[in-house]
Amino acid sequence: MTFRATPPSRIALLTFPGIRAFDVSVITEVWGVDRTDRGVPAFELRRVAVDRTPVPMRGGLTLTPDRTLNWLGDTGTGTAPELIVIPGLDDHLTPAPPQILDALREAHIRGTPIAALCGGAFTLAQAGLLDGRRAITHWNLTELLRTHHPHVTVIPDALFIEDDNIWTSAGTAAGIDLCLHLVRTTHGAEAAAAIARSMVTAPFRTGTQAQFIEHPTPRADRDADTLASVREYALTHLDEPLTVNDLAARAGMSPRSFARHFAATTGTTPQRWLITQRLAAAQKLLERTDHPIPEVARRAGFGSEVTMRQHFATHLSTSPRDYRAAFRHQHQHQHQHQHPSARTEPAPEPQPAGSSPIAR
């Protein structure tokens, strides 16, 4: 995947009649608010359309574009967007203007990452960009997407997925998940967490949208409360060698019953949830401390550097050392960019052995 290599500072919000105001708001809230005073990188979010004509949205709202489609291909000056985000649609079969579809195809050929929220997958499908690729949309729209675009491999239960530098997400709140994930993979967990805190939302959610598909309500809220306390306990004891059996015993359930109730509540297995939390803890330690890699592995509960490295490779497509090096190089560059008068000498090498930068 090529998206992580260059953190996007310029983001294009693609607009045309029929886009959802909610998704526009999500994109604007994540990338259009200045949070540099909280350590979040500065983003340039531009509203892009075929022309400068105000774009109507449901509820009497309008959106005024400040760039035309020409900006998407402005690669010669180095000012083209590094990420294109497509909102969902009020009517999911709304045809996008041909110029929009052409621009999306050209952007993908150039290697620009493209992300679609919820029904925005239909716009990508109209452009033919999802043919032969995996995609996700709201669980209530999966059959509609399959019917109208049979060459798309529709995944029914993810919150968001990526295939060939094209991102799609499930409905509504999953669009927030995807936007925060894109920030997290390019600018680090702390930047995503700072944005999430200001939005009063979780920096990331585990599980799939299977947990939101209509089904009978769980029979007892007591189980959910018990599991919540167990998860809270696990988060404060990640450095310990917790097992599913340990957590089941703390919940007063058999391991099998615990796993079943845990999956019904969170949409994922206890083991996968633990790995996700440990990865998040390791990311923060790599970003915020100079602890040697083995110590990071111990504090995050992986037990060994080898185990942590395997999980980083599987889930984040990088290594702990490369993650730390990329994060520090990026922040050094941002500091120099925001403070032109600052000294430009290279930052001193981190003290712990084994933490020197390694190019990805």
N, C-alpha and C positions, 0 to 999 in steps of 0.2 A: 504494500500500500504506500502511495507516495505522499499522502496528505500531511503526514507529520513532519516531513523534511523541512518545510518552510512555514512557520507560523503565520496565519493570515492576519494582516492588519487592515486590509481593504476588503470589505464584504459588500456584495451586490444583493439587494432585496429585489427580486424580479416581480414586477407588477403588471397586471392587465385586468380588465373588467371581469369580475366574478371571484376574485380572491377573498379569502376569509379575513375579516378584521381581527379576529382573535390571534391567528397565526402571525399577522403583521405586527401585532402588539408584542408577541413573544420574541420575535426576531429583533424588534426595536429595543425591547427591555434588556436582552442579553448583550447585543453589540452596539446599541445606540446611546447608552448611558455612560457618561464619563465617571469611571471609578478608579482613576489612576491614583487618587489619594489613599486608596485601600490596597495598592499593589497590583491592581489589574491593568494589563497593557491597554494602551490607547488604540481604539478601533476607528476606522473610517467606514461608516455604514452609509451607502447610497441607495436611493430608490430609483430603480432602472425600469424604463418602459420603452415602447416603440417610439413615442415622442413625448413632449412635455405636457400633453393634455391631462388634466386631473382624472384620476382613475376612480370610478364610482365603486362603493362597497355597500353591503347591506346595512340597513339602519340609517340611511341618509348620510353616511360618511363618505368622504372623498380623500384620496391620497395624491399629493402633488409630486410627480417625479422630479428628481434633480440631475438625472443622467439619462441619456438615450442608450440604445443597444450598442452604439459604436464604442462605448467605454469598455464593454466586455472584451473587445479585441484589441484594445490599445496597449499592445505588448511592447511596441517599439520604444515607448518612453518609460517603461517600467512602472506605470501607474495603473495597470489593469487590475481588476479585483482578483484576489487570491482564493476566494470562495464565493459561490453563487448559491443563494438560498431561495427556495420556491415555497410560498405559502400554499395551504390547502385551498379548496374551492367550496363555495356554497352549494353549487350544483356540480357534482363530481364528474359529469360528462360535458362540462363547459369546454368548447373547443378553444384552445389557445390560438392567438394570432400566428399566422405562418412565420412572420419575422421572429417571433419568440422561439418557435421550434427550431428554426434554422440557427439562431444564435446559440441555443443549448447544444445542438449537435457540434457546432464549430468549437464551442468552449470545451467540450469533452475531448475532442480531437487534440486540442492544445494542452490537455492535461489539467485543466482547472477543476478542482473538486466541486461537486454539485450536491446539494442536500435538499430534499423535499420533505415538507411536513405533511403528515396525514394524507389527504386527498391530492396533494401535490404530486404524488406518484402517478396519477392519471395524466398529468401534463408531461412528465418524463416518458410515460408509455406512448403518448401521442407522438412524441419526437422519435420514437423507436429506440430510445436509449436503454429501455429495460428488456428488450427482446433478448432471450437467452440468458438473462441475468436474474438474480434473486432480488425480490422486493417485498416490502411490507406496507400495509395501510391499515386503517381502522378495521377492527375485526368484523364490523358490520358491513364492510365494503369489499371484503376479500373475494366473494363470489362475483360481484359486479366487475372487479378488475380482471378476474380470470375470464369472464364471459366476453368482455369487450377487447381484451388484449391477451389472447390465448398463448402467445409466445413468451409471456412473462412467467417466471417461476415464483409464484406467490407463496410467501412464507406466512403461515397463519398465526403464529403465537409469539413473535419477537416484539420488543419495544422499539428497536431500530436495528438496521443492518447496513452493511456496506458491501458493494460488489463493484470492482473496477473503478474505484474513486467516485462512485455514485452512492449517496446515502438516502435511505427512506426511513420513515418512522410510522409508528402506529398513531392512533387518534389523539387529538387534543393535548393532554398532559405529556404524552410521549414526545411531542414536538419540543417541549422544554427539555426533556431528557436528552434528546439528540443534540440540541444546541449546546447544552452544558458539556456533553461528551466531546463535542468538537473543540470547545475551549480547553477542556481538560487534556486532550491528547496533544494539543499544540502549545499550550501555555502552562500546563501543570495543574495538579489537583487543588493547590491553594487558590489560584485564580478562579477556577470553576466554583470552589467553595465560597469565595467572597461574593461572587455574583449570585449564587444560590441563596446565601444568607440575606442579601438585600432584597431578593424576590420572595423570601420566606418560603423556600421550597427545599427539598432534599437535593444535595449536590449530585447524587446518583441513586437510582432505585435498582434493586435486584429483581430477577424474575422475568416473566414474560407477560404479554397482555392476556394470556390464557386466564389469569386470575381475575380479569375484569369482564370476561364473557358472561352473559346472563346464565345463571344457574341458581339453584336453591340456596338460600342464606345458610351459612354454617349453623349447626344445631345449637351451639353454646358459645356465647361471648366469653365465658370463663376460660376456654381453651386459648382464645386469642390473647387475653390478658396475661395468661401464664407464659405463653410463648414470647410476648413482648418483654416480659421481665427476664426471660432467659437470654434473649438477644442482647438486652442491655448489659447483663452480666458478662456475656461473651465479649462485647466490645471493650469492656474495662479489664479483661483478662486475656487479651489476644496473645500476649507473650507466653502464655502457658500452653502446654500441649493438649489443648481441648480436643475431645473426640465427640462424635455424635452420641455415643453411649453416655459420656459425661453430661451432655446437655439434656439428654432424655431423662437421666436420673434426676437432674435438677428440676425438670418439669413434672416429675412424678409419673412418667409414662414409660412404657416399653419402647425400645428403639424403633420398632416398626410403627407403633401408634404415633410416636413423636414425629417420625419422618412424614407420615401421612398428613397429620395436622399442620406441620410446618409448611409443606408444599401447598396445602389448601389456603393457608394464610398469606404466604409470600410469593407463591408461584415458582419457587425454586427449591432445591434440596438443601438440607442443612450443610452438607459438605461444600456445595458450590457457594452458598452464602458465606461460609467461613473463609473460603479462598478469596472471595471478592473483598471482604472486609480487611483481610490481611494484605492484599495487594494495595488497597487504599492507604493503609497504615504505612506500608513500605514506601509508597510514593511520597508521602508527606515527610518521612524521615530522610529520604534521599534529597528532597528539595530544601529542607530546613536545617539539616545538621551535617556535620562532617564525620559522623560515625563511620567506621570501616564497614564494608559491605557485609561481612559475617555478623557484625553487631546489629546491623539493620535487619538482617534475616532473623536473628534471635528475638529482637524486640517486636517484630511483626508476627512472630509465632511460626515461622517456616521451619525452624530447627536447624537448617543448614543453608549455606550460600547456594549449593547445588540445587536444592529444592526450590528456593526462591527464583533462581535463574530460569529454571524450567517453566515455572508458572508465568514469569514475565514474558518469556518467549511465546508461550501458548496463548495468553490472554491479551498481551500488549504489543506483541510483535517487536520486542526490543529486549535489551538486557538491563539489569540494574545499573551497571556502570555507564552504559550509553544513555540511559534515561537521565542520570545525574549530570553527565557531561553536557547533553543537549539542553537541559533546563538551565544550567548555569551559563552556558554560552549565550543562550537567548536573553537571559536577564541582564547580562553584562552589556549586550548590544542595545537593549532597550534603555538602560541607564545612560549610555553614551549618547543615544539618539535624543533622549528627553533633556539631557544636560550637555549641550554642545561645548561648553567651556570646561567640562570635566576633563581630567587627564586621560589620555588615550593609551597609556602604557598597559600591557597585558596584566590582567589580574593575577595575583600570586597563586601558585598551584595549591590545591587543597592539601592539608597536612597528612591525612590518613593514607597509608599505602594502598595502592590499587584503585585510587579514585581519580587518576588523571584522565583528561578528556580523551575519548576515542571517537573518531568520526564514524558516523553511521553510514 
